[in-house]
Amino acid sequence: MKGYQAIITALAVSCACAVAEDVELSAIQSGGLLSWSAASGSVCSVEWAADLQSNTNWHRSWNDVSGILMEGTGTSVEVPMFYRIACDTNPMSMITPYVRKEDMYWVRQGYSTTTNCPWGFIHDGIDFQPVSNMAPFHAVCDGTIMDVVLRHAPPVDGGKQNWDVYVVLRYNSDYAVTYNFEPKTTNLADGIIQLTNIFVSLLEPVTQRQVIGYLHMGDPSAHIHFGLVKHGYAYHNGVIDCPAPFFNEAAQDSILSLITQRFPTATAICY
């Protein structure tokens, strides 16, 4: 169930408008402190928009208003003029995507929308690197498999095009999780081996803890790229979001400990 509360702001003037009973705005103070209440266990985000038209695009990221390259002497961008609180009062409670923590070497990098993070670059998922070949990965939640595809990935690492297998598990109409099984190899044979070690099929209903597949390590840097997508089940039509709030407490603790294996100063899964 979704709840929204909008705050309309214009310069120093503000008013609050309730549009759902399950989210209640408490206060917005001139010092920039926003307060609200929602059901315990809800996952909430502050969203912003430049206008309140019928096709308003609500944002959670600040990427569009930072790092702006000036190609002339002037430019224009959308800036926050309106805010709302978006809460999911019945969110996923995900377990770790790996079956056994002892199978994991570390997290290569977590999720980040900024370069101000321990790994130093923007990254749209969490990379889980196993200790050895054929580590199992399972479903973090119940859902339906919406995609299983062997892909020739976009060029990386000096122009190399690696093979990977992309799996999408849709939780509900709002959220899906993605598993990108990356053997880290340009060899098609390794891609085929990876595909044969995926144990779910298109439109198959799966339950939490059901094995999705084993990771074939065509290279020591092979890993699973795990992501959370909102309002779509593929990267091209969804919004990629931080998955951390959707993991249960035990999973959050386990994943953060794997991040600190490589980045001892890390304090969060997402930045």
C-alpha positions in Angstrom: 0.0 0.0 0.0 1.3 3.4 -0.9 1.0 6.7 0.9 1.9 10.2 -0.2 2.1 13.6 1.5 2.9 16.6 -0.6 4.6 19.8 0.6 4.1 22.8 -1.7 6.9 25.4 -1.4 7.4 28.7 -3.1 10.4 30.6 -1.8 9.8 31.0 2.0 6.1 30.1 1.8 4.9 26.6 2.4 1.8 24.6 3.1 1.1 20.9 3.6 -1.6 18.9 1.8 -2.5 15.4 2.9 -3.5 13.1 0.1 -3.4 9.7 2.0 -4.5 8.7 5.4 -1.6 6.3 6.1 1.1 9.1 5.9 0.7 12.2 8.1 2.9 15.2 7.7 3.8 16.6 11.1 5.7 19.8 10.3 8.1 21.6 8.0 10.3 24.1 9.8 12.1 27.0 8.3 15.4 25.5 9.3 14.8 22.7 6.8 13.5 20.0 9.1 10.7 17.9 7.7 8.7 15.6 10.0 6.0 13.0 9.2 4.4 9.9 10.6 3.6 6.6 9.0 2.9 3.0 10.0 5.8 1.2 11.7 8.0 -0.7 9.3 7.1 1.6 6.4 9.8 2.5 3.9 9.6 6.3 3.1 11.5 8.6 0.7 11.5 12.4 0.3 10.7 13.2 -3.4 11.0 16.5 -5.2 9.6 18.1 -8.3 9.9 21.4 -10.2 6.1 21.8 -10.8 2.8 20.1 -10.0 1.5 19.5 -13.5 -0.4 16.3 -14.4 2.8 14.8 -15.8 5.0 15.9 -12.9 8.2 13.9 -12.7 9.0 13.2 -9.0 12.7 12.8 -8.3 14.6 11.0 -5.5 18.1 11.6 -6.9 20.1 14.8 -7.0 22.2 13.7 -10.0 20.4 16.1 -12.4 21.3 19.1 -10.3 24.9 18.4 -9.7 28.0 18.1 -11.9 26.4 20.3 -14.6 28.8 20.8 -17.6 28.5 24.3 -19.0 28.6 24.2 -22.8 27.8 27.9 -23.1 27.4 30.9 -20.9 24.0 29.9 -19.6 21.8 26.9 -18.9 18.6 25.9 -17.2 17.7 22.9 -15.0 14.7 21.7 -13.0 15.2 22.5 -9.3 13.2 21.4 -6.2 10.1 23.6 -5.7 7.7 21.0 -4.4 8.3 18.0 -2.0 6.3 15.0 -1.0 6.8 12.0 1.2 6.3 8.6 -0.5 5.8 5.6 1.9 5.4 1.9 1.2 3.5 0.6 4.2 3.9 -3.0 3.2 7.5 -3.2 1.8 9.6 -6.2 0.9 11.5 -7.9 3.6 14.5 -9.3 1.6 17.0 -11.8 2.7 20.6 -11.8 1.3 20.9 -12.9 -2.3 23.7 -15.3 -1.3 22.8 -18.6 0.3 25.8 -18.8 2.7 27.9 -15.9 3.9 31.0 -18.1 4.0 30.7 -18.5 0.2 31.3 -14.7 -0.2 34.7 -13.2 -0.4 33.5 -9.6 -0.1 31.2 -7.0 -1.7 33.2 -5.4 -4.5 31.2 -2.2 -4.2 27.8 -1.1 -2.9 25.1 1.2 -4.3 26.0 4.9 -4.8 24.5 7.9 -6.5 27.6 9.9 -5.7 31.4 9.6 -6.1 31.6 10.5 -2.4 31.6 6.9 -1.3 34.2 4.3 -0.2 34.6 2.9 -3.8 34.8 6.3 -5.4 32.3 6.1 -8.3 28.5 6.0 -9.0 27.3 2.4 -9.0 23.7 1.2 -9.5 23.7 -2.0 -7.5 25.6 -4.2 -5.1 28.4 -6.5 -6.4 28.8 -9.8 -4.5 32.0 -11.7 -5.2 32.2 -15.3 -4.2 35.2 -17.2 -2.8 35.1 -19.9 -5.4 33.3 -21.2 -8.5 29.6 -22.2 -8.5 28.4 -20.4 -5.4 24.6 -20.5 -5.1 22.4 -17.4 -5.1 18.7 -17.5 -4.2 15.5 -15.4 -4.3 15.5 -12.6 -1.8 11.7 -12.5 -1.9 8.7 -14.2 -3.4 7.8 -13.2 -6.9 7.7 -14.1 -10.6 10.7 -14.4 -13.0 10.2 -11.8 -15.8 13.5 -12.2 -17.7 16.3 -14.7 -18.1 18.7 -13.7 -20.9 22.2 -14.3 -22.0 23.6 -10.9 -23.0 26.7 -9.5 -24.7 27.2 -6.7 -22.2 28.2 -3.1 -23.2 31.9 -2.5 -23.6 33.9 -2.1 -20.4 37.5 -2.5 -19.2 39.2 -1.0 -22.3 36.5 -2.1 -24.8 36.0 -5.7 -23.7 32.4 -7.0 -24.1 31.8 -9.7 -21.5 29.0 -12.2 -21.5 26.5 -12.2 -18.6 23.1 -13.6 -17.7 20.5 -11.2 -16.6 17.6 -12.4 -14.4 14.7 -10.3 -13.2 12.5 -11.3 -10.3 9.3 -9.2 -10.0 8.0 -8.8 -6.4 4.9 -6.8 -7.3 3.7 -4.2 -9.7 6.0 -1.6 -8.1 9.3 -3.5 -7.4 11.6 -6.0 -9.0 15.0 -7.2 -8.2 17.7 -8.0 -10.7 20.5 -10.5 -10.7 23.3 -10.0 -13.2 25.4 -13.2 -13.2 28.8 -11.8 -14.5 31.4 -14.5 -15.3 33.6 -11.6 -16.4 34.8 -13.2 -19.7 34.5 -12.4 -23.4 34.3 -16.2 -24.1 30.8 -17.2 -25.3 31.4 -20.7 -23.9 31.6 -19.2 -20.4 28.3 -17.3 -21.1 26.6 -20.6 -22.1 28.0 -22.3 -19.0 26.5 -19.6 -16.9 23.1 -19.8 -18.6 23.0 -23.6 -18.0 23.5 -22.9 -14.3 20.4 -20.7 -14.0 17.6 -22.8 -12.6 14.6 -20.6 -13.1 12.6 -19.8 -16.3 10.5 -17.0 -17.7 7.2 -16.4 -15.9 8.0 -19.0 -13.2 6.7 -18.2 -9.8 9.4 -18.5 -7.1 9.5 -18.4 -3.4 11.9 -16.7 -1.1 15.1 -18.9 -0.7 14.5 -20.8 -3.9 17.8 -21.1 -5.8 18.1 -18.8 -8.8 21.4 -20.1 -10.0 25.1 -20.7 -9.5 27.8 -18.2 -10.5 30.3 -19.5 -13.0 33.6 -17.8 -12.4 35.3 -17.3 -15.8 37.6 -14.9 -14.1 38.6 -14.3 -10.4 36.7 -11.0 -10.5 33.4 -12.7 -11.4 30.4 -11.5 -9.3 26.7 -11.0 -9.1 25.5 -7.5 -9.7 22.3 -7.2 -7.6 19.8 -4.3 -8.0 16.4 -3.0 -7.1 14.1 -1.5 -9.8 11.0 0.5 -9.1 8.1 1.0 -11.6 9.5 -1.5 -14.1 11.3 -4.8 -14.3 14.2 -3.9 -16.6 16.8 -1.2 -16.5 15.4 0.5 -19.6 11.9 1.2 -18.1 12.4 1.4 -14.3 14.0 3.6 -11.7 17.0 1.9 -10.1 16.9 2.5 -6.3 18.9 1.8 -3.2 18.0 -1.7 -2.0 19.2 -1.4 1.6 15.9 -0.4 3.2 14.2 -3.5 1.8 16.6 -6.0 3.3 15.7 -7.3 6.7 18.0 -6.4 9.7 20.0 -9.6 9.5 20.6 -9.2 5.8 21.6 -5.6 6.2 24.2 -6.5 8.9 25.5 -9.4 6.8 25.9 -7.3 3.6 27.5 -4.4 5.4 30.1 -6.7 7.0 31.0 -7.9 3.5 31.4 -4.3 2.4 33.7 -3.5 5.3 35.8 -6.6 4.3 37.0 -4.5 1.3 36.2 -1.0 2.6 36.9 -0.9 6.4 35.6 2.7 6.7 32.2 2.0 5.1 29.2 2.7 7.3 26.4 2.0 4.9 25.3 -0.2 2.0 24.1 2.8 -0.1 25.6 6.3 -0.5 
